[in-house]
């Protein structure tokens, strides 16, 4: 049976993952400062993205995502292991995205992946200190130019 602390931790982490999805979908890059630790390591490379520090990823995300007029990040089922003030998790992400076709019409495609995270409790609440994006599957992905590198 869960005690009150575990219930609270699980709800706070669930909220943290929801805030991440909204920050990305609303292109609110500064909100990521309240989701990740300042020294976080973020690695989207398995899915074709960049890897780097929080500062590097915040600078990279607007360039990488500007070509998509719409996307949604649905963080779903989480397998969470709590260990005091730290935790590990693996969370399913369903990600529909829109890319303009050659004629300008919207082309919708889908990505299924997992976030593998390490989390820590800080004075300001739970934060992600390490995020790795693990590829699952794709459907209907159109030809696109390469994603810019983190340092581009």
C-alpha positions in Angstrom: 0.0 0.0 0.0 1.3 3.5 -0.9 1.9 5.9 1.9 1.0 9.6 1.5 4.6 10.6 0.5 4.6 8.1 -2.3 1.2 9.2 -3.5 2.4 12.8 -3.4 5.6 12.0 -5.3 3.7 10.1 -8.0 1.3 13.0 -8.5 4.0 15.6 -8.6 6.0 13.6 -11.2 2.9 13.0 -13.3 2.3 16.8 -13.2 5.9 17.4 -14.1 5.5 15.2 -17.2 2.3 17.1 -18.2 4.0 20.4 -17.8 6.8 19.2 -20.1 4.3 18.3 -22.8 2.6 21.7 -22.5 5.9 23.6 -22.5 7.0 21.9 -25.8 3.6 22.1 -27.5 3.2 25.8 -26.5 6.8 26.5 -27.5 7.4 27.9 -24.0 11.1 27.1 -23.8 11.7 29.0 -20.6 9.2 26.8 -18.8 11.7 24.0 -19.2 13.7 25.6 -16.4 11.0 24.5 -14.0 11.0 20.9 -15.4 14.7 20.1 -15.6 17.6 20.6 -13.2 20.0 23.3 -14.4 22.6 20.7 -15.1 20.3 18.2 -16.9 21.5 16.1 -19.7 18.9 15.7 -22.5 19.3 13.2 -25.4 16.9 13.1 -28.3 19.5 11.6 -30.7 18.0 8.1 -31.1 14.9 9.8 -32.7 17.0 12.0 -35.0 17.2 15.0 -32.6 20.0 16.6 -30.6 21.7 16.0 -27.3 23.1 18.4 -24.8 22.7 20.4 -21.7 19.4 22.2 -20.8 20.8 25.5 -22.2 21.9 23.8 -25.5 18.5 22.1 -25.9 16.5 25.2 -25.1 18.5 27.0 -27.9 18.1 24.1 -30.3 14.4 23.3 -29.9 13.0 26.4 -31.6 15.2 25.7 -34.6 14.4 22.0 -34.7 10.6 22.5 -34.3 10.0 25.6 -36.4 9.1 23.6 -39.5 6.2 21.9 -37.7 3.1 24.2 -37.5 1.5 21.8 -35.1 2.4 18.9 -32.8 1.1 17.3 -29.6 3.0 15.4 -27.0 0.8 12.9 -25.1 2.7 11.4 -22.2 0.8 8.3 -21.1 1.6 5.2 -19.1 4.6 5.7 -16.8 6.6 2.9 -15.1 8.1 4.8 -12.0 10.6 3.6 -9.5 11.0 5.8 -6.5 14.0 5.7 -4.2 13.8 8.5 -1.6 14.8 11.7 -3.3 15.5 10.2 -6.7 13.5 8.2 -9.2 13.7 6.5 -12.6 11.0 6.2 -15.1 10.0 5.0 -18.5 7.0 6.9 -20.1 5.1 6.2 -23.3 4.8 9.2 -25.6 2.4 9.5 -28.5 3.4 12.3 -30.8 1.2 13.4 -33.8 3.0 16.0 -35.9 2.1 18.2 -38.9 4.6 19.0 -41.7 3.7 21.0 -44.8 3.6 18.9 -47.9 5.1 20.2 -51.2 1.8 21.8 -52.1 1.5 23.5 -48.7 -1.2 21.2 -47.4 -0.8 19.7 -43.9 0.7 16.2 -43.8 0.1 14.5 -40.4 2.4 11.8 -39.2 2.8 9.9 -35.9 5.7 8.9 -33.7 5.6 6.5 -30.7 8.5 6.6 -28.3 9.5 6.4 -24.7 11.1 8.9 -22.4 13.6 7.2 -20.0 14.2 9.7 -17.2 16.2 10.1 -14.0 14.5 12.5 -11.6 15.6 14.2 -8.4 13.6 15.9 -5.6 14.9 19.5 -5.3 14.0 22.4 -3.0 11.6 23.4 -5.8 10.0 20.0 -6.3 10.7 17.1 -8.6 12.9 17.8 -11.6 14.2 15.7 -14.5 18.0 15.5 -14.4 18.4 13.2 -17.3 16.1 12.5 -20.2 16.7 9.9 -23.0 14.2 9.7 -25.9 13.9 6.0 -27.0 12.5 5.4 -30.5 9.5 3.1 -30.7 7.8 3.4 -34.1 6.7 5.9 -36.8 3.8 6.0 -39.2 3.3 8.1 -42.3 6.5 10.2 -41.9 7.1 12.4 -45.0 10.5 13.1 -46.5 12.0 16.0 -44.6 15.3 17.9 -44.5 17.6 16.9 -41.7 17.0 18.3 -38.3 19.6 21.0 -37.4 22.3 20.0 -35.0 22.5 21.3 -31.5 25.3 23.6 -32.3 23.9 24.9 -35.6 
